[in-house]
Amino acid sequence: MPKKTTNYVVTIADAINSNQNRQVVLQLPREEVRYLNQAEFKKFVADKCQVSAFKIHSIERFYK
């Protein structure tokens, strides 16, 4: 049985060029993120995107 996942759109701010942001779509397993608080979740997402947590501008759920 496949693991249940949730899709998120992460906006990463570019400090050098503030008018350009990157958007990344992440598919995260629900079991891993279910019990994380907001700060832990932001750090988890930053690690997955391989950026600093300070560069994360927004994290939104993405519905297909």
N, C-alpha and C positions, 0 to 999 in steps of 0.2 A: 504494500500500500504506500503510495507516494506521501511525502511529508507535506503538511499544509504550509503554505508560504503567504507572505503579504508583500505587495509591491509598494515601493516608496520612490518618490522623485526627490532627489537631494539637489539643492542649489548651492554651489560652491562659489564663494566670492573670490575674485582675483584682486589681491591688494595692490598690485602694480597698475592694473588697468581696471578701475572700479566700475566702469560702464559695461564690462564684459563679465558675465557669469557663466559658469558651466553647469549643465544639468545632467545628472546621472540617475539612471533607473536601477534601483537595487531590488532584488528579490530575496527577502530574508525569511528564514524559518521561524514560524511563530513560537516554537518552544524556546528558542534562544532569546527572544526579545520580550516575551510576555511579562516577566516580573522585573524588568529593569525600570528604574526611575528615569526622569527626563535627562539628567546629566549623564547617567550611565549609558542611556540609549544614544545620546549624541556622540559620546566617546566611541561606542561600538560602531556607529555608522561612519565616523571619521576614520577609524582603523580600516574598515572595509573599503573606503574610498582612498586610503593612503594619503590623507591630508591631516593637518592640525584641526582640532575641534574648533579653533577660533575662526577658521575659514568657512565653516558650515553656516550658510545664511538661513536656509529653511529646509525642513523635512516635512513632506506632505504624503499622505497615502494616495496611491494611484489606483484608480478603479478602471478596469478594462471595459 
